[in-house]
Amino acid sequence: MYEGLVTTKDDIIFNFKQKELFNVVEILEKYECDVSIWELVEHCLDNKIDYSIVLEKKDIQDNTVYNCLNISSGNVKIKKEISQRYI
């Protein structure tokens, strides 16, 4: 029988705080991210993988606005991207 370690959101928060990544915790809590997003962010940061994760999507008039968490070189930033729905 195989037994594995289950990572919880609290475990990841603890790890981020130990690495002084308080801003990451604030961002992910603000956008009420699922534990799978927390795991993905932790994986990308631990392995220095550049990645972009959509945190929020809003339809405003004829545009779709995405708030994305951009991970690059171990740093995180929120980036707003706008795409036009209708041409």
C-alpha positions as CSV (number, residue, x, y, z in Angstrom):
1,M,0.0,0.0,0.0
2,Y,1.3,3.5,-0.9
3,E,1.0,6.4,1.4
4,G,1.9,9.9,0.4
5,L,2.2,13.2,2.1
6,V,-0.8,15.5,1.5
7,T,0.1,19.2,1.3
8,T,-2.4,21.6,2.7
9,K,-2.8,25.3,2.1
10,D,-1.6,25.9,5.6
11,D,1.6,23.9,4.9
12,I,2.3,26.0,1.8
13,I,1.5,29.3,3.7
14,F,4.0,28.2,6.4
15,N,6.6,27.4,3.7
16,F,6.1,30.8,2.0
17,K,6.4,32.6,5.3
18,Q,9.6,30.8,6.1
19,K,11.0,32.0,2.8
20,E,9.7,35.5,3.6
21,L,7.3,35.4,0.6
22,F,4.6,37.3,2.5
23,N,3.5,39.1,-0.7
24,V,2.7,35.8,-2.4
25,V,0.5,34.8,0.6
26,E,-1.3,38.1,0.5
27,I,-2.0,37.8,-3.3
28,L,-3.2,34.3,-3.2
29,E,-5.5,34.9,-0.2
30,K,-6.8,38.1,-1.8
31,Y,-7.9,36.2,-4.9
32,E,-9.2,33.2,-2.8
33,C,-7.1,30.7,-4.8
34,D,-7.7,27.0,-4.6
35,V,-5.0,24.8,-3.0
36,S,-4.0,23.6,-6.5
37,I,-3.0,27.2,-7.4
38,W,-1.0,27.4,-4.2
39,E,0.8,24.2,-5.1
40,L,1.5,25.4,-8.6
41,V,2.9,28.7,-7.4
42,E,5.1,26.9,-4.8
43,H,6.3,24.4,-7.4
44,C,7.2,27.3,-9.9
45,L,9.0,29.3,-7.2
46,D,10.9,26.3,-5.8
47,N,12.1,25.1,-9.2
48,K,12.6,28.6,-10.7
49,I,10.1,28.1,-13.4
50,D,8.7,31.2,-15.2
51,Y,4.9,30.9,-15.4
52,S,1.8,33.0,-15.6
53,I,-1.4,32.0,-13.7
54,V,-4.8,33.6,-14.3
55,L,-6.1,34.7,-10.9
56,E,-9.3,36.5,-12.0
57,K,-11.2,37.0,-15.2
58,K,-13.8,39.8,-15.7
59,D,-15.9,40.7,-18.7
60,I,-16.1,44.5,-19.0
61,Q,-18.0,45.9,-22.0
62,D,-16.4,44.3,-25.1
63,N,-13.3,43.3,-23.3
64,T,-12.1,40.5,-21.1
65,V,-9.7,41.6,-18.3
66,Y,-7.4,39.0,-16.8
67,N,-5.5,39.6,-13.5
68,C,-2.5,37.3,-13.8
69,L,0.3,36.3,-11.4
70,N,3.5,36.3,-13.3
71,I,6.4,34.4,-11.9
72,S,9.7,35.2,-13.4
73,S,13.2,34.5,-12.0
74,G,11.7,33.8,-8.5
75,N,9.8,37.1,-8.4
76,V,6.1,37.5,-8.5
77,K,4.0,40.4,-10.0
78,I,0.4,41.0,-10.8
79,K,-0.2,41.9,-14.4
80,K,-3.5,43.0,-15.9
81,E,-4.1,41.8,-19.5
82,I,-7.0,42.9,-21.6
83,S,-8.3,41.1,-24.7
84,Q,-11.0,42.3,-27.0
85,R,-13.9,39.9,-27.3
86,Y,-15.5,41.2,-30.4
87,I,-13.8,42.5,-33.5
